Amino acid sequence: MQIHELELVIKNADRAINNEDFDQLMDFYSEDATLIVKPGTLAKGKEEIRRAFVAIADYFNHSLIVNQEKMAIIETGDTALVVAKALLSANQKTDSAFSMERMATYVFKKDSTGTWRCIIDNSYGAELLE
């Protein structure tokens, strides 16, 4: 089975998060993207998203590791929905070790150059409803 190009895009974004390479990570997002930082808190646009990831890295004492275990990709035209089993861990978090699994949802759109860009990054998935 052939790997969808978005799987590679997401793996590269995870690698940028894990390495705290936030300049590279911003290439993953559209200019007007929205990141759900936590339920009720949004970061809109690359500048806010970058600041959010810096704060997240600080919160997890620079030990956050993100990995997508499985993905389902539903594509139509220049838009795609990705549902992923995201694994998050941080072994250096100040108050306690951290590990969790989430069913994340991401929305991508191809830009004018044909490059997939994330327009909605929701690592909480349906947990937003709770």
SEDREN-927108 format. One record per residue (C-alpha): x, y, z; residue in one letter. Coordinates in pm, 1 decimal. Each point is the difference from the previous one (the first is absolute). Example, Ala and Ser with C-alpha at 12.3 -4.5 7.8 and 13.67 -1.06 7.14 Angstrom:
BEGIN
     east    north       up rest
   1230.0   -450.0    780.0    A
    137.0    344.0    -66.0    S
! end
This chain:
BEGIN
     east    north       up rest
      0.0      0.0      0.0    M
    132.0    341.2    -98.6    Q
     61.0    262.6    269.6    I
   -208.5    314.4    -46.4    H
    208.4    314.2    -36.8    E
   -175.9    151.3    304.2    L
    139.1   -275.8    222.5    E
    350.2    121.2    -83.5    L
   -101.0    364.4     52.4    V
   -136.7    -84.2    346.7    I
    304.7   -210.3     92.4    K
    223.5    294.6    -92.5    N
   -213.7    231.3    215.6    A
     25.9   -242.5    292.4    D
    377.6     -8.9    -44.4    R
     11.5    381.6      4.6    A
   -205.9      5.9    323.7    I
    219.4   -265.7    159.9    N
    316.1    191.4    -98.8    N
   -154.3    336.7     94.9    E
     74.4    125.6   -351.5    D
   -287.5    245.9     -0.3    F
    121.5    185.8   -310.9    D
    -27.0   -322.7   -200.8    Q
   -330.4    -82.5    169.6    L
   -155.9    324.0   -124.7    M
     43.5   -125.8   -360.3    D
   -259.6   -263.9     92.7    F
   -275.2    261.1     55.9    Y
   -193.8    234.4   -225.2    S
     29.3    371.0     82.0    E
   -350.0      3.0    153.8    D
     13.4   -342.3    170.4    A
   -162.7    -69.9    336.4    T
    158.2   -215.3    271.6    L
   -210.7   -126.5    289.7    I
    247.9     54.3    284.3    V
   -248.0   -150.2    246.0    K
   -380.6     -6.6      6.6    P
   -112.0    362.5      3.8    G
    341.8    140.8    -98.2    T
     87.2     60.1   -364.7    L
    312.1    132.4   -170.3    A
    -75.7    164.9   -333.5    K
    263.1     69.4   -264.2    G
    362.8   -104.6    -10.2    K
    122.7    256.8    253.2    E
   -243.5   -112.4    271.4    E
     52.8   -367.5    -86.0    I
    377.7     36.4     31.5    R
    -36.7    171.4    339.3    R
   -235.8   -277.7    111.2    A
    251.8   -271.3    -90.7    F
    277.6    182.8    185.8    V
   -226.6     16.0    308.6    A
    -94.3   -367.5    -39.1    I
    368.8    -97.1    -19.3    A
     66.3    200.7    317.5    D
   -299.4   -159.1    176.3    Y
    130.6   -349.5    -76.2    F
    353.7     99.8    102.6    N
    122.5    -47.0   -358.6    H
    -67.7   -374.1     -1.7    S
   -323.2    -27.2   -202.7    L
     -1.6   -281.5   -256.3    I
   -285.1    -21.4   -251.3    V
    -61.8   -293.1   -232.9    N
   -296.9    -98.1   -215.0    Q
    -50.5   -375.2     28.7    E
   -277.3    -42.6   -260.3    K
   -172.1    232.5   -246.7    M
   -309.8      2.4   -215.4    A
      4.0    258.9   -278.0    I
   -313.9    112.2   -180.5    I
     77.9    222.0   -296.3    E
   -221.8    196.4   -235.7    T
    143.0    245.2   -249.1    G
    244.8    228.3    178.5    D
   -124.1    -80.0    352.4    T
     68.2   -295.8    228.7    A
   -115.8   -114.8    342.4    L
    250.4   -202.8    200.4    V
   -106.0   -204.3    301.8    V
    301.2   -126.0    191.2    A
     86.5   -194.9    309.5    K
    248.1    241.4    158.8    A
    236.0   -115.1    273.1    L
    144.7    269.7    226.4    L
    254.9    -39.3    275.4    S
    231.0    215.7    207.5    A
    238.4   -160.6    245.7    N
    149.7    324.2    134.7    Q
   -321.2    181.9     94.7    K
     65.5    174.7    331.7    T
   -300.8   -120.1    201.9    D
    -33.4   -352.6   -144.6    S
     74.1   -221.0   -299.1    A
   -258.6     32.8   -274.7    F
   -131.6   -245.3   -256.7    S
   -327.2     -9.3   -186.8    M
   -174.8   -112.0   -314.9    E
   -239.2    225.9   -192.0    R
   -215.6    -43.1   -307.0    M
    105.1    317.9   -177.6    A
   -162.2    169.8   -297.9    T
    177.9    222.5   -249.4    Y
   -126.1    184.5   -306.6    V
    236.5     69.1   -289.6    F
    -30.2    205.9   -314.4    K
    231.2      5.6   -301.1    K
    141.9    345.9    -62.5    D
     59.7    158.5   -341.6    S
    331.1   -189.4    -34.1    T
   -166.7   -337.3     66.5    G
    148.3    -27.2    350.6    T
   -219.9   -136.5    277.8    W
    -34.6    247.9    289.1    R
   -179.4    -62.8    327.2    C
   -290.6    241.7     44.7    I
   -146.9   -154.6    318.1    I
    214.6   -187.4    253.3    D
   -217.6   -169.7    262.8    N
    198.5   -253.9    197.7    S
   -297.9    -32.8    237.6    Y
   -234.7   -139.0   -265.9    G
   -350.6    -66.3    133.2    A
    118.0     68.8    358.1    E
    -94.5    361.6    -75.6    L
   -362.1   -107.0     52.4    L
     57.5   -116.0    357.2    E
! end
